[in-house]
Amino acid sequence: MTETVTVERWPVPVAYEPYRDPEEFIIEWTDRIWVRRGVGLIRDNYAADAVVHGAYGTSRGVEPVVRSTLTKIAAYPDRVGQAEDVVWERRGDDAFLSSHRIYSTGTHTGISAYGPPTHRSFSSRTIATCLYRRGVMEYEWVIRDEYAVVAQLGLDPDAVARELAFPGWPDRDPLPDVLTAGETGPRPDLHRAECEHALGLIERVWNQRMFDEVTDFVARDVTSDISQDRTLTRPDGYQRGLLELLAPVPDGRFEIRDVVAHESGPHGGVRVGVVWWLDGTYCGAPAYGPTTGTPVRLLGSSQFLFRDGRIVREWRVYDELSIMAQIARARGDEPS
């Protein structure tokens, strides 16, 4: 028997024209800018006052995006960003929110923010969560695992972290019910069971430290892809990945800022994407050198894949260089 999959469509697809759906819109625009190098097209794709949250701070406007894209392409001219999945949902009649997971590979043959070419290759993941209205990006969180890149290029992550500028992020207003309205506005009541399940995992296991309850949320054969291009398996591996993340900031708490959910047969079922902040104090395991007792904040994003009501895979992207840069700043470490 053929499986029936519900396809979400707009009466008039002004949100993603001229493409067939938001997934094709995201993939094609990414290819036009990054692969075909139409860097100037960013001015058409992004709003003039676009807000972009990254691992090291928030920028406003389109020109910072143009500059950073140009310098990254020049540093890794053979870079390919392979679209692994685009999770999307409607936001009103003329907008959509997407969570775009990308697996990038390339070679450091140009001058980068880290210095002269190393001629080494890298692979890393990115998740970009974007609000598009009438084909124009208004709001974005983009998280790249730059620690993985730096390590594979043979560079010293501590030295790189000391060099990083860290302007920080604006204050955030509390969200009373992220399932009703996230930071980007009201969201549809779709796939509620899976969304509640993912948020329940984050609250019970991540925030309340009930690691023994992980089997209530994930399947026996769960796979967890985390920072530094690492893959962990089974509930025990899932627990270890969380313990490693939280040990340096044992009082850390995760706050969800937006949720996006979609069902698509080609991608294997319902996927739920979330954007989160981890706020805590560097007072635990000295994973990044001597502890400082100072606050740190980490921006991250996760995508969860569901089968039979359980999470069978999570892709969790965050950048440990961001934490290291904040710690170096707190210590007053001088650049090399």
C-alpha positions, 0 to 999 in steps of 0.5 A: 500500500502506498503511503499518503503524505500530506503536502502543505501548500499556499493558495498563492505561493508568494512566499517561495515563487518561482520555485515549487516549495520552500525546500526548492527555494532554499536549496536553489538560492543557496546554490546560486549564491555559494556554488555559482558565486552570485554573491551580489544576489544576497541583496535580493535574497536578504531584506535591507534590515535583516537580523542575523544571529550567529555564534559570535553575535548579531548583525543587522543589514545585508552588507555584513552578509555580503562581506562575510560570504565573499571572504568565506568563498575566497578562503575555500573556493572549492567549498560545496555545501550539500543540502541534507534537509530543509524542514519548513512550515508556513508562517501566515499566507506570505511567509515560511520558516525553514531549518536548513541543514548543510554538510560542507566540505572544502579545502583551505586554499585562500587567505581566511580569517584564520590566516594564510592557506593551510591547503588542508580539507575540512568537513562540517555542519551548519544549520540555518534557520530563516524566516522568509516573507515574499521571497526575502529573508528577514530573520536568521539564526546561522550556526556553523561548527567552526571548531571542527573546521579549525581543528581539521585545518591543523590550527590551535583552537585556543589561539583562534578563540583569543583572536575572535571578536565577540560583540555579543547578542541583544537581550531576549524577551521571554516567550510564554509558549514557543509552540504557539509563537516563536521569536519569528511570530505565530506558528501553525499548530502542526505535528504537535505531538512530535513538537511536544515530544522534542520540547519534553526531551529538552526540558526533562533530560537536558534542563532537569538532568533526568538523563535516565529518562532519555529512553522515554524520548529516543529510540534504542537505535538513536543516532546523535550527530554533534559538534566536531563532526562526531556521531554517537549511537544508542541512548548511552551515546546520547547521554554522553554527548549531553554530559560532555556539553554540560559538564563545563557549565553544570548550571546551564539551561537551554531556552528554545526560541523557535520551532519548525516542523514538517512531514515529508516522505523523501526525508523519512517522516516528521522532522522538528527543528529548534533553535536554542540558547544555552546560558550558564557559568564556566564553573565545572569541568575545565574543558577550556582551561582553568574555570573562570566562574563567568557567564557564557552563552552558546547558540545552537540548533537541533533537528530531530527525526521521528519514527513511530513516535520516537526520536531516531536521530538528532543533528545538533550544531553548535560552535565550541569556539564561541564558548572559548572566545567568551572565556578568553575574553573573561580571562583577559587573554591577549591575542597571540 
